[in-house]
Structures are given as C-alpha cells and as structure tokens.
Amino acid sequence: MEMWNNPSCSKCAAARATLEEARVPYRLRAYLTEPPSAAELTEVLRRLDARAWDICRAGEPAAVELGMADWPRDDADEPRWVAAMVAHPELIQRPILLLDDGGALVGRTAEALDEAVRRTAPDGG
C-alpha cells in the first residue's frame, strides 16, 4: 500500500499508527514535495470512485485565492480542478491510501482505516 502522507497532519499520523499496529506494510509518499501528475491524480480519482472536488480541501488558502468554491462541478471543469490540485498539492485530501488490490481510500476515519487493514492484511484483517 502507498499512503500519500503529510507529516504534520494528525489524520496521517493516525493512519500510520493504525497500519503499524496492524503490521500492514506501507510506503509513504510525501505528496506535498512529490506531487502527482494530472494523469496520476485522475487515476487515483478513478480508484477512489470520486470526483476531483470530492477530495479537494476547499478551505485551504490556495483554494480560496483561486476562488474554487465558485468553480463548476461538472465533467468539463474537472480537469481544471485536477490541474489546481497538481499545482497546489496541499489541496488534496489526506491521507489517501492506494491499496495493493487496485482500490483506494481516503483514510480519515477509523472505518476507512479498518477497511484498508482488512483489504491489505495477509490474514484478511
């Protein structure tokens, strides 16, 4: 599993602790300094079964400065959202867990972390 990690984020710290306690192997990606490409983020959205605005941190200063709250949320404008998140990776919700089974989860809740462990642990959790 790959975890898109922000070291100063409490939700990322909780996800790391949960995975370590469950002995689930994972690798960290410092997505703030190694931002995804537009193609990569689009693939992650597919894996999450989400739209770009679903994982955008709209309260971040960059989002406010860009006026993203007023951006249309439709197919035609989704590439604009993706481009903004690639240019400003702090806008990407965290932690994102890219599971080895091809799925992905936003690991902000205990339930999402439990599912990641269940889907990743060698013994099925």
Secondary structure, 3 states (H helix, E strand, C coil): CEEECCCCCHHHHHHHHHHHHCCCCCEEECCCCCCCCHHHHHHHHHHHCCCHHHHECCCCHHHHHHCHHHCCCCHHHHHHHHHHHHHCHHHECCCEEECCCCCEEECCCHHHHHHHHHHHCCCCC
